[in-house]
Protein backbone atom coordinates (compact mmCIF):
# COMPACT_ATOMS: atom_id res chain seq x y z
CA UNK A 1 0.00 0.00 0.00
CA UNK A 2 2.97 2.36 -0.30
CA UNK A 3 1.36 3.75 -3.46
CA UNK A 4 -1.81 4.63 -1.53
CA UNK A 5 -2.02 6.36 1.85
CA UNK A 6 -5.01 5.76 4.13
CA UNK A 7 -6.07 7.98 7.00
CA UNK A 8 -9.33 8.01 8.90
CA UNK A 9 -10.39 11.14 10.72
CA UNK A 10 -13.67 10.53 12.50
CA UNK A 11 -16.30 9.50 9.94
CA UNK A 12 -14.17 10.51 6.93
CA UNK A 13 -11.67 8.24 5.15
CA UNK A 14 -8.87 10.00 3.27
CA UNK A 15 -7.26 8.08 0.41
CA UNK A 16 -4.16 9.67 -1.09
CA UNK A 17 -2.52 8.54 -4.34
CA UNK A 18 1.15 8.36 -3.40
CA UNK A 19 3.66 8.23 -6.22
CA UNK A 20 4.70 11.90 -6.14
CA UNK A 21 7.91 11.25 -8.07
CA UNK A 22 5.76 10.35 -11.11
CA UNK A 23 2.89 12.78 -10.44
CA UNK A 24 0.96 9.89 -8.88
CA UNK A 25 0.69 8.02 -12.16
CA UNK A 26 -1.24 4.81 -11.80
CA UNK A 27 0.42 1.55 -10.83
CA UNK A 28 -1.35 -1.82 -10.54
CA UNK A 29 -0.71 -1.78 -6.78
CA UNK A 30 -2.30 1.66 -6.46
CA UNK A 31 -5.46 0.74 -8.36
CA UNK A 32 -5.92 -2.59 -6.61
CA UNK A 33 -5.28 -0.98 -3.22
CA UNK A 34 -7.75 1.79 -3.96
CA UNK A 35 -10.46 -0.69 -4.90
CA UNK A 36 -9.85 -2.74 -1.76
CA UNK A 37 -9.89 0.35 0.46
CA UNK A 38 -13.18 1.52 -1.06
CA UNK A 39 -14.77 -1.89 -0.58
CA UNK A 40 -13.70 -1.91 3.06
CA UNK A 41 -15.09 1.59 3.48
CA UNK A 42 -18.43 0.37 2.16
CA UNK A 43 -18.56 -2.29 4.89
CA UNK A 44 -17.44 0.01 7.70
CA UNK A 45 -20.12 1.46 9.97
CA UNK A 46 -17.66 4.13 11.12
CA UNK A 47 -16.81 5.57 7.69
CA UNK A 48 -19.49 7.88 6.29
CA UNK A 49 -17.63 9.70 3.50
CA UNK A 50 -14.46 9.29 1.40
CA UNK A 51 -11.98 11.86 0.10
CA UNK A 52 -9.62 10.99 -2.77
CA UNK A 53 -6.57 13.19 -3.35
CA UNK A 54 -2.97 13.09 -4.58
CA UNK A 55 0.33 13.72 -2.82
CA UNK A 56 3.01 16.11 -4.01
CA UNK A 57 2.51 18.51 -6.92
CA UNK A 58 -0.60 17.01 -8.57
CA UNK A 59 -3.68 14.89 -8.20
CA UNK A 60 -2.47 12.41 -10.81
CA UNK A 61 -1.00 12.18 -14.30
CA UNK A 62 -3.10 9.07 -14.98
CA UNK A 63 -1.41 6.25 -16.91
CA UNK A 64 2.31 5.79 -16.35
CA UNK A 65 4.07 7.05 -19.48
CA UNK A 66 7.18 5.04 -18.55
CA UNK A 67 5.35 1.80 -19.32
CA UNK A 68 3.79 2.98 -22.58
CA UNK A 69 5.15 1.12 -25.57
CA UNK A 70 6.17 -1.77 -23.32
CA UNK A 71 2.82 -3.50 -22.96
CA UNK A 72 0.69 -5.44 -25.43
CA UNK A 73 -3.05 -5.51 -26.02
CA UNK A 74 -3.67 -8.40 -23.62
CA UNK A 75 -1.79 -6.67 -20.81
CA UNK A 76 -3.63 -3.38 -21.23
CA UNK A 77 -6.92 -5.29 -21.40
CA UNK A 78 -6.15 -6.87 -18.02
CA UNK A 79 -4.94 -3.59 -16.53
CA UNK A 80 -8.10 -1.78 -17.60
CA UNK A 81 -10.16 -4.56 -16.08
CA UNK A 82 -8.66 -3.62 -12.69
CA UNK A 83 -9.22 0.09 -13.34
CA UNK A 84 -12.82 -0.59 -14.35
CA UNK A 85 -13.39 -2.47 -11.09
CA UNK A 86 -12.16 0.60 -9.23
CA UNK A 87 -14.40 2.96 -11.22
CA UNK A 88 -17.46 0.77 -10.65
CA UNK A 89 -16.67 0.50 -6.94
CA UNK A 90 -16.64 4.30 -6.63
CA UNK A 91 -19.91 4.63 -8.54
CA UNK A 92 -21.56 1.89 -6.50
CA UNK A 93 -20.42 3.11 -3.09
CA UNK A 94 -23.37 3.97 -0.87
CA UNK A 95 -21.36 6.81 0.63
CA UNK A 96 -20.33 10.15 -0.90
CA UNK A 97 -16.90 10.29 -2.54
CA UNK A 98 -15.13 13.63 -3.06
CA UNK A 99 -12.16 14.15 -5.37
CA UNK A 100 -9.82 16.86 -4.07
CA UNK A 101 -7.86 17.96 -7.14
CA UNK A 102 -4.75 20.11 -7.37
CA UNK A 103 -2.15 20.39 -10.11
CA UNK A 104 -2.88 18.06 -13.00
CA UNK A 105 -5.70 15.56 -13.36
CA UNK A 106 -4.74 14.00 -16.67
CA UNK A 107 -6.10 11.14 -18.75
CA UNK A 108 -7.45 8.29 -16.64
CA UNK A 109 -6.96 10.37 -13.50
CA UNK A 110 -9.36 12.97 -14.90
CA UNK A 111 -11.82 10.12 -15.39
CA UNK A 112 -11.16 8.78 -11.89
CA UNK A 113 -12.15 12.19 -10.54
CA UNK A 114 -15.25 12.21 -12.76
CA UNK A 115 -16.31 8.89 -11.22
CA UNK A 116 -16.48 10.57 -7.81
CA UNK A 117 -19.69 12.23 -6.64
CA UNK A 118 -18.08 15.64 -6.28
CA UNK A 119 -14.91 17.42 -7.42
CA UNK A 120 -13.42 20.24 -5.37
CA UNK A 121 -10.51 21.81 -7.26
CA UNK A 122 -7.70 24.11 -6.24
CA UNK A 123 -7.27 27.20 -8.39
CA UNK A 124 -4.04 25.78 -9.85
CA UNK A 125 -5.79 22.68 -11.23
CA UNK A 126 -5.56 21.62 -14.86
CA UNK A 127 -7.81 18.97 -16.39
CA UNK A 128 -6.75 17.30 -19.61
CA UNK A 129 -7.96 14.36 -21.68
CA UNK A 130 -4.47 13.54 -22.89
CA UNK A 131 -5.17 10.23 -24.66
CA UNK A 132 -5.17 11.59 -28.24
CA UNK A 133 -1.60 12.86 -27.74
CA UNK A 134 -0.44 9.24 -27.75
CA UNK A 135 -2.96 7.92 -30.28
CA UNK A 136 -5.37 6.33 -27.81
CA UNK A 137 -9.03 6.63 -26.92
CA UNK A 138 -10.19 7.66 -23.47
CA UNK A 139 -10.54 4.86 -20.93
CA UNK A 140 -11.61 4.70 -17.29
CA UNK A 141 -15.16 5.74 -18.15
CA UNK A 142 -14.36 9.10 -19.72
CA UNK A 143 -16.43 8.42 -22.83
CA UNK A 144 -19.38 7.76 -20.51
CA UNK A 145 -18.94 10.47 -17.87
CA UNK A 146 -17.85 13.54 -19.78
CA UNK A 147 -20.53 13.72 -22.53
CA UNK A 148 -23.21 13.36 -19.86
CA UNK A 149 -21.77 16.29 -17.95
CA UNK A 150 -20.95 18.76 -20.71
CA UNK A 151 -22.59 17.45 -23.89
CA UNK A 152 -21.17 15.51 -26.81
CA UNK A 153 -19.73 18.41 -28.82
CA UNK A 154 -17.79 20.01 -25.99
CA UNK A 155 -16.62 16.58 -24.80
CA UNK A 156 -15.31 15.72 -28.25
CA UNK A 157 -13.38 18.97 -28.30
CA UNK A 158 -11.59 18.02 -25.07
CA UNK A 159 -10.98 14.46 -26.27
CA UNK A 160 -9.77 15.38 -29.76
CA UNK A 161 -7.60 18.41 -28.95
CA UNK A 162 -6.15 17.08 -25.68
CA UNK A 163 -5.88 20.69 -24.53
CA UNK A 164 -5.92 21.37 -20.77
CA UNK A 165 -8.65 23.44 -19.17
CA UNK A 166 -8.16 25.28 -15.89
CA UNK A 167 -10.26 24.94 -12.77
CA UNK A 168 -12.47 27.95 -13.51
CA UNK A 169 -13.27 26.67 -16.98
CA UNK A 170 -14.00 23.21 -15.60
CA UNK A 171 -16.33 24.82 -13.08
CA UNK A 172 -18.12 26.78 -15.79
CA UNK A 173 -18.56 23.56 -17.79
CA UNK A 174 -20.15 21.81 -14.80
CA UNK A 175 -17.24 19.40 -14.28
CA UNK A 176 -16.11 20.87 -10.94
CA UNK A 177 -18.37 21.65 -7.99
CA UNK A 178 -16.15 24.15 -6.21
CA UNK A 179 -12.92 26.04 -6.89
CA UNK A 180 -10.83 27.21 -3.92
CA UNK A 181 -7.36 28.65 -3.31
CA UNK A 182 -4.74 25.91 -3.02
CA UNK A 183 -4.07 26.70 0.64
CA UNK A 184 -7.76 26.22 1.45
CA UNK A 185 -8.29 22.96 -0.46
CA UNK A 186 -7.73 20.58 2.44
CA UNK A 187 -9.92 22.51 4.88
CA UNK A 188 -12.69 23.05 2.32
CA UNK A 189 -12.80 19.38 1.36
CA UNK A 190 -12.64 18.19 4.98
CA UNK A 191 -15.50 20.50 5.95
CA UNK A 192 -17.59 19.36 2.99
CA UNK A 193 -16.87 15.68 3.66
CA UNK A 194 -17.76 16.00 7.34
CA UNK A 195 -21.00 17.74 6.46
CA UNK A 196 -21.94 14.95 4.06
CA UNK A 197 -20.96 12.32 6.65
CA UNK A 198 -23.70 13.66 8.94
CA UNK A 199 -26.38 13.08 6.31
CA UNK A 200 -28.78 10.16 5.72
CA UNK A 201 -26.47 7.66 4.01
CA UNK A 202 -29.23 5.30 2.92
CA UNK A 203 -30.94 8.15 1.11
CA UNK A 204 -27.64 9.24 -0.44
CA UNK A 205 -26.92 5.73 -1.69
CA UNK A 206 -30.37 5.31 -3.22
CA UNK A 207 -30.19 8.70 -4.92
CA UNK A 208 -26.78 7.82 -6.39
CA UNK A 209 -28.25 4.61 -7.79
CA UNK A 210 -31.28 6.25 -9.38
CA UNK A 211 -29.32 9.22 -10.76
CA UNK A 212 -26.93 6.77 -12.42
CA UNK A 213 -29.87 5.02 -14.10
CA UNK A 214 -31.56 8.26 -15.14
CA UNK A 215 -29.38 9.00 -18.16
CA UNK A 216 -30.47 5.84 -19.96
CA UNK A 217 -33.99 5.39 -18.59
CA UNK A 218 -37.41 6.71 -19.47
CA UNK A 219 -39.09 9.21 -17.15
CA UNK A 220 -41.74 6.59 -16.42
CA UNK A 221 -39.07 4.16 -15.21
CA UNK A 222 -37.40 6.72 -12.93
CA UNK A 223 -40.75 7.76 -11.49
CA UNK A 224 -41.44 4.14 -10.60
CA UNK A 225 -37.96 3.73 -9.09
CA UNK A 226 -38.58 6.82 -6.97
CA UNK A 227 -41.96 5.49 -5.93
CA UNK A 228 -40.66 2.05 -4.90
CA UNK A 229 -37.59 3.42 -3.15
CA UNK A 230 -39.51 6.09 -1.25
CA UNK A 231 -41.89 3.43 0.03
CA UNK A 232 -38.84 1.74 1.59
CA UNK A 233 -37.19 4.95 2.80
CA UNK A 234 -40.31 6.00 4.69
CA UNK A 235 -39.74 3.00 7.00
CA UNK A 236 -36.13 3.86 7.90
CA UNK A 237 -34.89 5.06 11.28
CA UNK A 238 -33.24 8.03 9.55
CA UNK A 239 -36.60 9.23 8.27
CA UNK A 240 -38.13 9.00 11.73
CA UNK A 241 -35.16 10.86 13.17
CA UNK A 242 -35.49 13.53 10.50
CA UNK A 243 -39.16 14.07 11.35
CA UNK A 244 -38.43 14.18 15.09
CA UNK A 245 -35.58 16.66 14.61
CA UNK A 246 -37.75 18.90 12.43
CA UNK A 247 -40.54 18.98 15.03
CA UNK A 248 -38.07 19.57 17.86
CA UNK A 249 -36.21 22.27 15.87
CA UNK A 250 -32.82 20.57 16.20
CA UNK A 251 -30.22 19.10 13.89
CA UNK A 252 -30.97 15.45 12.99
CA UNK A 253 -28.56 12.74 14.09
CA UNK A 254 -28.75 10.24 11.26
CA UNK A 255 -27.36 6.73 11.79
CA UNK A 256 -27.62 5.38 8.26
CA UNK A 257 -30.35 2.93 9.30
PEZIJO-V65575 format. One record per residue. N is the residue number from 0. RES is the residue in one small letter. SS is DSSP state (alpha for helix, beta for strand, coil for the rest). NEAR is the number of other C-alpha atoms within 10 Angstrom. Layout:
n = (N & N)
res = (RES & RES)
ss = (SS & SS)
near = (NEAR & NEAR)
//
This chain:
n = (0 & 1 & 2 & 3 & 4 & 5 & 6 & 7 & 8 & 9 & 10 & 11 & 12 & 13 & 14 & 15 & 16 & 17 & 18 & 19 & 20 & 21 & 22 & 23 & 24 & 25 & 26 & 27 & 28 & 29 & 30 & 31 & 32 & 33 & 34 & 35 & 36 & 37 & 38 & 39 & 40 & 41 & 42 & 43 & 44 & 45 & 46 & 47 & 48 & 49 & 50 & 51 & 52 & 53 & 54 & 55 & 56 & 57 & 58 & 59 & 60 & 61 & 62 & 63 & 64 & 65 & 66 & 67 & 68 & 69 & 70 & 71 & 72 & 73 & 74 & 75 & 76 & 77 & 78 & 79 & 80 & 81 & 82 & 83 & 84 & 85 & 86 & 87 & 88 & 89 & 90 & 91 & 92 & 93 & 94 & 95 & 96 & 97 & 98 & 99 & 100 & 101 & 102 & 103 & 104 & 105 & 106 & 107 & 108 & 109 & 110 & 111 & 112 & 113 & 114 & 115 & 116 & 117 & 118 & 119 & 120 & 121 & 122 & 123 & 124 & 125 & 126 & 127 & 128 & 129 & 130 & 131 & 132 & 133 & 134 & 135 & 136 & 137 & 138 & 139 & 140 & 141 & 142 & 143 & 144 & 145 & 146 & 147 & 148 & 149 & 150 & 151 & 152 & 153 & 154 & 155 & 156 & 157 & 158 & 159 & 160 & 161 & 162 & 163 & 164 & 165 & 166 & 167 & 168 & 169 & 170 & 171 & 172 & 173 & 174 & 175 & 176 & 177 & 178 & 179 & 180 & 181 & 182 & 183 & 184 & 185 & 186 & 187 & 188 & 189 & 190 & 191 & 192 & 193 & 194 & 195 & 196 & 197 & 198 & 199 & 200 & 201 & 202 & 203 & 204 & 205 & 206 & 207 & 208 & 209 & 210 & 211 & 212 & 213 & 214 & 215 & 216 & 217 & 218 & 219 & 220 & 221 & 222 & 223 & 224 & 225 & 226 & 227 & 228 & 229 & 230 & 231 & 232 & 233 & 234 & 235 & 236 & 237 & 238 & 239 & 240 & 241 & 242 & 243 & 244 & 245 & 246 & 247 & 248 & 249 & 250 & 251 & 252 & 253 & 254 & 255 & 256)
res = (x & x & x & x & x & x & x & x & x & x & x & x & x & x & x & x & x & x & x & x & x & x & x & x & x & x & x & x & x & x & x & x & x & x & x & x & x & x & x & x & x & x & x & x & x & x & x & x & x & x & x & x & x & x & x & x & x & x & x & x & x & x & x & x & x & x & x & x & x & x & x & x & x & x & x & x & x & x & x & x & x & x & x & x & x & x & x & x & x & x & x & x & x & x & x & x & x & x & x & x & x & x & x & x & x & x & x & x & x & x & x & x & x & x & x & x & x & x & x & x & x & x & x & x & x & x & x & x & x & x & x & x & x & x & x & x & x & x & x & x & x & x & x & x & x & x & x & x & x & x & x & x & x & x & x & x & x & x & x & x & x & x & x & x & x & x & x & x & x & x & x & x & x & x & x & x & x & x & x & x & x & x & x & x & x & x & x & x & x & x & x & x & x & x & x & x & x & x & x & x & x & x & x & x & x & x & x & x & x & x & x & x & x & x & x & x & x & x & x & x & x & x & x & x & x & x & x & x & x & x & x & x & x & x & x & x & x & x & x & x & x & x & x & x & x & x & x & x & x & x & x & x & x & x & x & x & x)
ss = (coil & coil & coil & beta & beta & beta & beta & beta & beta & coil & coil & beta & beta & beta & beta & beta & beta & coil & coil & alpha & alpha & alpha & coil & coil & coil & coil & coil & alpha & alpha & alpha & alpha & alpha & alpha & alpha & alpha & alpha & alpha & alpha & alpha & alpha & alpha & alpha & alpha & coil & coil & coil & coil & coil & beta & beta & beta & beta & beta & beta & coil & coil & coil & coil & coil & beta & coil & coil & coil & coil & alpha & alpha & alpha & coil & coil & coil & coil & coil & alpha & alpha & alpha & alpha & alpha & alpha & alpha & alpha & alpha & alpha & alpha & alpha & alpha & alpha & alpha & alpha & alpha & alpha & alpha & alpha & coil & coil & coil & beta & beta & beta & beta & beta & beta & coil & coil & beta & beta & beta & coil & alpha & alpha & alpha & alpha & alpha & alpha & alpha & alpha & coil & coil & beta & beta & beta & beta & beta & coil & coil & coil & beta & beta & beta & coil & alpha & alpha & alpha & alpha & alpha & coil & coil & coil & coil & coil & coil & coil & alpha & alpha & alpha & alpha & alpha & alpha & alpha & alpha & alpha & coil & alpha & alpha & alpha & alpha & alpha & alpha & alpha & alpha & alpha & alpha & coil & coil & coil & beta & beta & alpha & alpha & alpha & alpha & alpha & alpha & alpha & coil & coil & coil & coil & beta & beta & beta & coil & alpha & alpha & alpha & alpha & alpha & alpha & alpha & alpha & alpha & alpha & alpha & alpha & alpha & alpha & alpha & alpha & coil & coil & coil & alpha & alpha & alpha & alpha & alpha & alpha & alpha & alpha & alpha & alpha & alpha & alpha & alpha & alpha & coil & coil & coil & coil & alpha & alpha & alpha & alpha & alpha & alpha & alpha & alpha & alpha & alpha & alpha & alpha & alpha & alpha & alpha & coil & coil & coil & alpha & alpha & alpha & alpha & alpha & alpha & alpha & alpha & alpha & alpha & alpha & coil & coil & coil & coil & coil & coil & coil & coil & coil & coil)
near = (13 & 11 & 19 & 21 & 17 & 15 & 11 & 13 & 10 & 12 & 18 & 23 & 22 & 19 & 22 & 21 & 28 & 23 & 19 & 17 & 10 & 17 & 23 & 29 & 27 & 22 & 17 & 13 & 13 & 22 & 22 & 16 & 21 & 26 & 21 & 15 & 17 & 21 & 16 & 11 & 20 & 20 & 11 & 11 & 10 & 14 & 18 & 27 & 28 & 27 & 24 & 22 & 23 & 27 & 19 & 16 & 14 & 23 & 31 & 32 & 25 & 25 & 18 & 14 & 13 & 9 & 9 & 11 & 7 & 8 & 9 & 9 & 8 & 9 & 11 & 12 & 11 & 11 & 14 & 16 & 13 & 16 & 24 & 18 & 16 & 24 & 22 & 14 & 18 & 24 & 20 & 17 & 22 & 22 & 28 & 23 & 26 & 26 & 24 & 24 & 32 & 27 & 23 & 24 & 29 & 26 & 26 & 25 & 26 & 25 & 25 & 25 & 29 & 24 & 26 & 20 & 16 & 19 & 23 & 25 & 31 & 24 & 20 & 17 & 23 & 24 & 28 & 22 & 29 & 26 & 20 & 16 & 13 & 10 & 8 & 10 & 15 & 18 & 18 & 25 & 18 & 23 & 16 & 14 & 17 & 22 & 14 & 12 & 14 & 16 & 12 & 12 & 10 & 14 & 18 & 16 & 12 & 18 & 23 & 16 & 14 & 19 & 15 & 18 & 15 & 17 & 26 & 20 & 14 & 20 & 17 & 11 & 14 & 13 & 21 & 20 & 16 & 20 & 21 & 19 & 13 & 15 & 10 & 12 & 20 & 18 & 10 & 18 & 23 & 19 & 12 & 16 & 22 & 17 & 13 & 21 & 23 & 17 & 20 & 23 & 21 & 19 & 20 & 16 & 17 & 18 & 15 & 19 & 16 & 17 & 12 & 13 & 14 & 15 & 11 & 10 & 12 & 10 & 11 & 9 & 14 & 17 & 13 & 11 & 17 & 15 & 12 & 11 & 15 & 13 & 11 & 10 & 17 & 11 & 11 & 15 & 15 & 22 & 19 & 15 & 17 & 17 & 13 & 14 & 15 & 12 & 9 & 10 & 9 & 10 & 12 & 19 & 13 & 19 & 16 & 20 & 13)
//
